[in-house]
Amino acid sequence: MSDDIYREIILDHYRNPRNKGKLSGADVSIHDSNPLCGDEIDIHLKIDGDKIKDIKFEGRGCAISQASASMLTETVMGKPLSAVRDFTKDDHLENMGLTTLGPSRIKCALLSLKVLKLAMVRYYSDKDPASAKKFNEDSKGL
């Protein structure tokens, strides 16, 4: 795809975010922000067995951070938790068509993935400490 198509997709997700809002009865909710620019993301998850049953996000910030959250929720909805564990920052940037961002914009694009990984740390912290440790290690690189 050309850069223009990716740009249109990002603007569409920014203007018409998917899965935006609060999720009542969430199994886990996490908030984080990018201190460099002030972008904020909250991720709310409902987990059924080994799958993400529902995911919503709330947030404010630039088009890249908000579109990133929208696209990420579409990507992981209904997926097994193992798929989320194995989903990397390169996977997310490639899905968004943003492989050539500068260091400050990459933080905007990866904020939602960082929040999702932190949510998984919280979810697994009591149930499976080894998985929590893996998600925590993954979130440090974001």
Beta strands, then each sheet from edge to edge (+ up, - down):
strand 1: 28-33
strand 2: 40-48
strand 3: 51-60
sheet 1: 1+ 2- 3+
end
